[in-house]
């Protein structure tokens, strides 16, 4: 039994799904790729871990059908990566896989496919569609605010809040929050909501093409299924109730400043070098046309300040954790950003100024300036 396939086509697909494989698995089968050649001769390959798996098809030709096997993922990837681009012939023997190329070959043992666990979704679940571009934007802009909290697992992912004619993406770690609200081009008959684990959100952000027209999503009581192009991802959702995120977003913010993203990011990076290491506090002092950014570390007797222009300003002094502020501002995909504040003890909002293009709201809790 033989498979003929391009080295690049094979390696690219294996690398794209292989990201999901964990270094240490409690189930040894997850150290392997599962290959399935179906009744039509289509070559399918799966990578997985206990919480989910990804399947994709590989462009190639098999001279057999209805057969499956497992091969060690790391060994196969390591063996393929240094081979120049060329057609490969893969021979499938009873207990051995042999990869033949122009001037050589390598072989690795095969494992029985029956050992590989399966994950399924409820076939009665009603799927809904999301454009690939909207899904990528929703995940990439919110994922930075998700938590890694063993005590509050519901914060360790991206929350999908799907209404009848809209979809929201939300993530929070309790100190900061990201929210995107998009009108949906597809009207639904029922609402849905689920929490996608951060690691699978990251995997999706790496494999969904920006020009992907539609991603089909199906949800049952425990699992989520994403289908797009040549990929099929199934994972367990995070169980539990996501916090009422709308309740924490301030409605009245009398102080508003508009400035260039590049100006504040570069200034923050320079000034934050001099922050107190324990608090990472940076102080922002706004006036009508400028912003003074200051940091100091009394223990090491070091400090810095820098002033940048504002397009429009206000009068308030407020402190933030510099690392959070830099990451959030840097992740806003617009040249101009707006910061709205009420007082130095209440949450502030960061938004893009071209909201008519894409929505995006970041919420960040301030730090006490007196600390």
N, C-alpha and C positions, 0 to 999 in steps of 0.2 A: 504494500500500500504506500503510495507516494503523494506528496503535496508539492506543487511548484508555486513559488511565491517570490516576489521581490524582497530583497533584504531590508530595504528602507521601509516598505509598506508594512512588513511584519514587525520590525523593531519599533517603529513609531507607534503602532497600535498597542504593542505590549507595554511600552513605556507609559503611554497615556493612562492605561488602566492599572498598571503595576504600582502607581502611587498609593493605591488603597491598601496594599499589603503591609502588614505590621512587621516590625523586626522580630518580635516574639509573639507567637500565636499559641493559644491553649489547645487549638485544634490543628494538628500537623498538616491536614489537607490544605489549609489556607496558605501554606508556604509555596503552593503550586499554582500554575495556570491550569485551568480546565479547558481542554480543546474538545469541541463537538463538531463533527461533520454530519449535517442533517440529511434528511432523505433527498434533498435537492442538490447535495454536494456543496452547500454553503459552509464555509469555515467560520465557526463561532469560537471565541475565546473569552473566558471569564476569570476575573480576579476578585478576591473577596476577603472579608474578615468577619468577625462575629456579628457586627451590626449592619452589614450590608455587602453588596457585590455589584460589579459592573460587567456587562457583557457587550462585546462589539463583534462585528464581522470583519474578516480580513480578505482583501482582494487577492485571490489566488485560485489555483485549480487543484482539486483532489480527484484521484482516479478511483475513489471508493465513496460509499455513503453509509449513513447510520452507524457511526463508530465514534467513540470518545475515549479520551485518555488524559492523564495528568502528567505534567513535567515541572520540575523545580524551577520556580520563577527566577531566582537570583542566578542560578547556573546558566539558564538559557539566555537571560539578558547579557550576562558577562561574556558568554560565548559569541553572541551576535554583534556586540557593539564595535569590535575592531575589524570586522569583515568589511571590505569595500563594497559599494553598491553593485549588485549583480543578482541574477536569478539564483535562487537556492532550490535545491531538491531535498525534501525532508522525507526520509524513509521511516515508516512506522512498523516496527517489528513487535513481537509479542511482549518483550520486556525492555525494549530499547528504542530510543529515538536517535537517528543519525542525520545530521545536517551536513550536506555536501555542497562545497563551493568550488571555484575554479581550480585552486591548487591545494585543496585540503578537505578535511572533514573533522567533525567532532561528534561524540556520542554521549548521551546521558540516559540514565534509567527512567523507565516509565512506571507510574503508579496506577492502581485500579481506580477508575472514575467513580465507583460506587461510594467511596469514602467522602466525596465532596458534598457538603451540606447544600440544601436548596432553600431558597426564599421565594415566597409567592405573594401576590396581592389578590385581593378579592375581585373576581371577574365581574361582580355586579356593581363595582364602584363606577360612578359616572366620571369619565375623564374631562378635564378642561384644558384649554390651550393658553399658552403664554408665549409671546415672541421671545426669541433667543436674546435679542438686544435688551429687552426689558428685564429678563431674568438675570442676565449678567450685571446690568446696572444695579438692580436691586440687591444682589448678593455682594458685589464688590464694594458698594458704598456703605453698606451696613455692617459687614462682617467685622470690621475693625473694632466695633463696640460690643461684640459678644464677649461673654465671660469664660473663664476656666475655673469654675467654682464647684467643688465636690458637694458642698452643702446646699447649693441652689442650682441643681442641674437644668432647670427650665431656662436659665439664662445662658446656657452653653450652646446657643445656636441662633439661627435666624427664624423669626416668627413670620409665617405667611398668613395674612388676614385677608381672605378672599370674600368680597361682597358680591352682590348681584351684578353690579356694573363697575366695580373698582377692585384694585388689589393693593395691599400695603405690605411692605417689607419692614421689619422692625428688629433691632437688636439692642441690648443694654447689658451693662455689667453692674448697674446700681449707682455708678458715678457719672456715667455718660450714656447717651442714647442716640440712636440713629433711626430715622423714619423716612420712608419714601411712600408717597401715595400716588398711584397711577390710575387714571380712568382705564378700564379694560375695554378693548375692542370687541370682546366676546361677552354677550349678556348671558348670565347664568340663571338657572332656575332655583339654585339653593346655595347657601353660604357654606364656607369651609374654612378651617383653620388648622394649622399644624406647626410644630417646631422642627426645623431641619437641623440636625447636628452640625456644628461648625466644620468638622473635618470633611463631611460630605458636601457642604456648601462650597468649601475650598476646592474640592475635586471637580465639582460642576463648573466653577469659575475657570478652571484650567482646560476643560474639554469641550464646553459648549462654544461653537463658532459664533462670532459676532454677527455673521450674515445668516444665521440659522433662522428660518422663517417662523417655525413653531416648535415649542416643546410641549409635549402632551404629559400632563400630570394626573395620576390617579392616586386616591387616598382611601385606605380602609382604616380599621380600628387601630392597627399597630404599625403598618408599613406605608411607605410612599414610593411610588414608581415614577421615574422620569424617562421618557422616550423621545429621542431626537436623532436625526441623521442615522448613523449606524450604531448608536449607543442605546443601552438600556441599563439604568441604574435603579436598584432597589435598596432601600435602607429603612431601618427602624426609626420612627419619629421619637422625639423626646416626650415622655409622658408627663402630664401635669398642666397646670393652668398658668399661662403667661400673664405677667402683671398688666394691670390696666394702664397701658402706656399713654393713652390720651389724657388721663387725669393728671399726669405730672408735667405736661407741656404747658408752660405759662401762656395765658391769653393776652395779658396786657404788659407790654414791655416799652415803657416811655423813652428809654435811652437807646438810640440807634446810631451806629457808625458804619460807613461804607468805605472800603479801602481795597487796594490792589493785593491780591493773594500773594504775588511774588514778593512784595515789599515786606509783609508781616512774616512770611515763612523764613526769608533770609535773615531778618533781624532777630527773630526768635532763636534761630539756630546759633547765631553768634552770642547773644546775651545769655542763653540758657547754660552755656559752659560755666558760668559763674554762679549758678543756683546753689542753694544749700542742698547737699546730696540727699538728705533725709526727706525733705518736703518737695524738692524740685519746683519751688514756688517762683513764679515770675509775676511781676506786678504790672498791670496795664493802666496807665493814666490817660484818659481821653479828654480832649478839649474840642473846641469848635472846628479846628482844622488840622490837628496833629495828634499823634499817639506816642507817648513816651513809654518805652518798655524797659523795665529795670529788674535786676536780680542782684542778690548779695548773699554772701556766706560769711557770717560773723566769726565762725570758728576758725576759718582759714584767712580771714581779713582780705577777702576779694570781693569785687563787685563790678557791675557793668550796667550801662544804660545806653539807649539808642532812641532817636526820634524819627518817626516816619510820617509822611503826609496822609491826610484823610481826604476823601472826596466829599464826605459830609460827616459831622461829628456830634458829640454830646459831652456832658460834663459828669464823669464818674471815674472812680478809681476802684479796680477790682483785681483779684489774684486768681491764678489758675495753676494747675500742675503743667509745667512746660511740655513734658513729653506727650501728654494727652492733647494739648492745644496744637502742638506742631503736627501731630499725626492727623488730627481731624481737619485742620485748615488745609493741609497738604493734599488731603483726599477729596476736597471739593473741586469738581471739574469745571471751574469757571474762572475767568480772569479777575472778576470783582466779587467780593464777598461782603455780606452784611452780618454784623454782630449786634444783637439786641439784648438789652439788660434792663432789669428793674432796680435792683440794689445789690451791694457787694455780698449779700448772704443768700441770694436766690439764684436759681438756675438761669444760665444765659443760653441764647439760641444762636447758632451759626447757620447761615443759609447761603445758597448761591443767588446772585442777583438776577440771573436769567432764568427765573422760575418757570417762565413760559416754555422753556425748552425741556427741562426735566425738574421734577420736584426733589428736594432734599432738605431735611431738617436735622441738624445735630444739636443735642442738648448737652451742656457740660456744667457740672456743679463747681462753684468756685471754692477756693481755699481762703481761710482767714489770713488777712494781711499781717495781723499782729503776731502770728506764730513765728 
